[in-house]
């Protein structure tokens, strides 16, 4: 498989600063998205630390191992980089009063071969569009999700008024000395589209509208911007970040044609002799 990747981040209409952060290493199929939290720019610090640290750690491992790395090695490197990023953010928040209590959500994906290793913490999400069907691959770590699971509220698929505290995340990177990410293996198929996003998109645009944009005739590289525009049109109440990955089958036509020409050349030479 080969992968097309595009991304965009935007402060939205209501926020003066952007506390989201994105990092992409296209050569290694690595995508990272984080949505920071905390006052006095602390959220921006936390999300920036998370994406920079994890990209540096994982890219180094993936570069060194190359295509021979297996899923277990990728998982080990991913868990290790998340743990180190958590410790770095947590220690900074403890030693710098202005960053006290800061943290961030996290989505990390490594697209390798025919599979995706996906990790997440908090309420930033990863979706998959396959065969016209949109599916949320991650499950929010949030008070609202707990209320949905317990049957106290119905799941909302669009921007709806929330009760105070419902947006509270129940798990975040850097808030405690240790954190556990949910990690899943996903088998890839040609023409899949994967969307990582902060809640600035998912709270403003319903799944059906997101799927409509992803299935539109627009160039793939334009779709990230179109999703951000849709979130801003819906109110833009929070920072908006998206990372899109399209799975494509590697074109082997050139190799086959070269092999065919080589065989024909050998046959023609034999015939002349």
C-alpha positions in Angstrom: 0.0 0.0 0.0 1.0 3.6 -0.5 -0.6 6.5 1.4 -1.7 10.0 0.5 -1.7 12.4 3.6 -3.0 15.9 4.0 -3.7 17.9 7.2 -4.9 21.3 8.4 -5.3 23.0 11.7 -7.3 26.2 12.5 -8.1 28.2 15.7 -11.8 28.3 14.8 -14.1 31.4 15.2 -14.2 31.7 19.0 -10.6 31.1 20.2 -7.8 33.6 20.1 -5.1 30.8 20.1 -4.8 27.3 18.7 -4.1 24.7 21.3 -4.2 21.8 18.8 -1.0 20.4 17.3 -0.3 18.1 14.3 2.8 16.2 13.3 3.2 14.1 10.2 6.1 11.9 8.9 4.8 10.9 5.5 7.9 8.7 4.7 7.1 6.5 7.7 3.3 6.7 7.5 3.2 8.4 10.9 0.4 10.8 11.9 -0.1 12.5 15.3 -2.8 14.8 16.5 -3.2 16.4 19.9 -5.7 18.8 21.5 -4.2 20.6 24.5 -5.9 21.8 27.6 -4.9 24.2 30.4 -4.8 28.0 31.0 -2.1 30.5 30.1 -1.2 28.8 26.8 -0.4 25.6 28.7 -2.6 23.6 26.4 -0.6 24.7 23.4 2.6 23.7 25.3 1.2 20.3 26.1 0.0 19.4 22.6 3.1 20.8 21.0 5.3 18.7 23.4 3.3 15.6 22.7 3.4 15.8 18.9 7.1 16.8 18.7 8.3 14.3 21.2 6.4 11.3 19.8 7.3 12.2 16.2 11.0 12.4 17.1 11.0 9.1 19.0 8.9 7.1 16.6 10.4 8.4 13.4 13.9 7.4 14.7 12.8 3.9 15.4 10.9 3.6 12.0 13.8 5.0 10.1 16.3 2.6 11.6 14.1 -0.5 11.2 12.8 0.3 7.8 10.3 -1.9 6.1 11.5 -4.9 8.1 9.9 -3.7 11.3 7.0 -5.8 12.5 3.8 -4.8 14.3 5.1 -5.8 17.8 8.1 -3.6 17.4 5.9 -0.7 16.2 3.6 -1.2 19.2 6.5 -1.3 21.6 8.0 1.9 20.2 4.6 3.6 20.2 3.9 2.7 23.9 7.4 3.8 24.9 7.2 7.2 23.1 3.7 7.9 24.6 5.0 7.0 28.1 8.0 9.3 27.7 5.9 12.2 26.4 3.5 11.7 29.3 6.4 12.0 31.8 7.8 15.0 30.1 4.5 16.9 30.1 3.7 15.8 33.7 7.1 16.8 35.0 7.0 20.2 33.3 3.5 20.9 34.8 4.8 20.1 38.2 7.9 22.2 38.0 6.4 25.3 36.3 3.4 26.8 38.1 2.1 28.5 34.9 1.7 25.0 33.3 0.1 23.3 36.3 -2.6 20.8 35.3 -1.9 21.0 31.6 -2.5 18.0 29.4 -3.6 16.9 26.0 -5.6 14.4 24.0 -3.7 12.3 21.6 -4.3 10.2 18.4 -1.3 8.4 16.9 -1.4 6.3 13.7 1.4 4.3 12.0 0.4 3.1 8.6 2.7 0.3 7.7 2.3 -2.3 5.0 -1.4 -3.4 5.0 -2.2 -2.4 8.5 -2.6 0.6 10.8 -1.5 0.7 14.4 -3.7 3.2 16.2 -3.4 4.7 19.7 -5.6 7.3 21.3 -6.2 9.1 24.6 -9.0 11.5 25.3 -11.8 12.6 22.9 -9.9 13.3 19.7 -11.0 10.7 17.2 -10.1 8.5 14.3 -12.7 7.6 11.7 -12.6 5.3 8.6 -14.6 5.7 5.4 -14.8 2.4 3.6 -17.2 1.6 0.8 -19.3 4.6 1.6 -19.7 3.7 5.3 -18.3 5.9 8.0 -17.1 4.2 11.2 -15.6 5.8 14.3 -12.6 3.6 15.2 -11.8 5.2 18.6 -14.0 5.5 21.7 -13.9 8.8 23.6 -12.5 8.9 27.1 -15.0 11.5 28.3 -17.7 12.1 30.8 -20.2 12.3 27.9 -19.2 8.9 26.6 -19.5 7.4 30.1 -23.1 8.8 30.3 -23.9 7.4 26.9 -22.5 4.0 27.9 -24.6 4.0 31.1 -27.7 5.0 29.2 -28.1 8.4 30.9 -28.0 10.3 27.6 -28.4 9.4 23.9 -25.4 9.5 21.7 -25.2 12.8 19.8 -24.1 12.7 16.1 -23.9 16.5 15.7 -23.3 19.7 17.5 -25.9 19.8 20.3 -26.0 21.8 23.5 -24.0 20.0 26.2 -24.5 20.1 30.0 -21.7 21.7 32.1 -18.9 19.2 32.4 -20.0 16.8 29.6 -16.9 17.9 27.6 -14.6 16.8 30.4 -12.1 14.2 29.3 -11.6 11.3 31.7 -8.1 10.4 30.4 -5.4 12.7 29.0 -1.7 12.7 28.3 0.5 14.5 30.9 -2.1 14.9 33.7 -1.0 12.0 35.8 2.4 10.3 36.3 1.2 7.4 34.1 -1.4 7.0 31.4 -2.7 4.1 29.3 -3.5 4.6 25.6 -6.1 2.4 23.9 -4.2 0.7 21.0 -5.8 -1.2 18.1 -4.7 -2.9 14.9 -6.7 -2.1 11.8 -6.4 -4.0 8.5 -6.2 -1.6 5.6 -8.0 -1.9 2.2 -7.5 0.0 -1.0 -9.5 3.3 -1.2 -10.0 3.5 2.6 -9.9 7.1 3.9 -8.8 7.6 7.6 -9.6 10.8 9.4 -8.0 11.9 12.7 -9.6 15.0 14.2 -10.0 17.1 17.3 -13.4 17.6 18.8 -13.5 21.0 17.1 -14.6 19.1 14.0 -16.6 16.3 15.5 -18.6 18.6 17.7 -19.5 20.9 14.9 -20.1 18.6 11.9 -22.1 15.4 12.0 -20.7 12.1 10.7 -22.9 12.1 7.6 -21.7 15.6 6.6 -18.1 14.6 7.2 -18.6 11.5 5.0 -20.2 13.6 2.3 -17.1 15.8 2.1 -14.8 12.8 2.1 -16.8 11.2 -0.8 -17.0 14.4 -2.8 -15.4 14.9 -6.2 -12.9 17.4 -4.8 -9.2 16.7 -4.9 -8.1 14.7 -1.9 -5.7 17.5 -0.9 -8.6 20.0 -0.6 -10.7 17.9 1.7 -8.9 18.8 4.9 -9.6 22.5 4.3 -13.2 21.7 3.4 -13.7 19.9 6.7 -12.2 22.9 8.6 -14.4 25.3 6.7 -17.5 23.2 7.5 -16.7 23.3 11.2 -16.2 27.0 11.1 -19.5 27.4 9.2 -21.1 25.4 12.0 -20.0 27.8 14.6 -16.2 27.1 15.0 -16.5 27.1 18.8 -13.2 25.3 19.3 -9.8 24.8 17.5 -10.2 22.5 14.5 -7.6 20.0 13.4 -7.8 17.2 10.8 -5.4 14.7 9.3 -6.5 12.7 6.3 -4.9 9.5 5.0 -6.0 7.8 1.8 -4.9 4.2 1.2 -3.9 3.4 -2.4 -2.6 0.2 -4.0 0.9 0.5 -5.2 1.0 0.8 -9.0 3.0 -2.2 -10.4 2.2 -1.5 -14.0 5.6 0.0 -14.7 7.5 -3.0 -13.2 5.4 -5.4 -15.2 5.9 -3.5 -18.4 9.7 -3.4 -17.8 9.7 -7.1 -17.2 7.6 -7.7 -20.3 9.9 -5.7 -22.4 12.9 -7.5 -21.1 11.4 -10.9 -21.9 10.5 -9.7 -25.3 14.0 -8.5 -25.9 15.5 -11.8 -24.9 13.0 -13.6 -27.1 13.7 -11.4 -30.1 17.5 -11.8 -29.6 17.1 -15.6 -29.5 15.1 -15.5 -32.7 17.7 -13.5 -34.5 20.4 -15.9 -33.4 
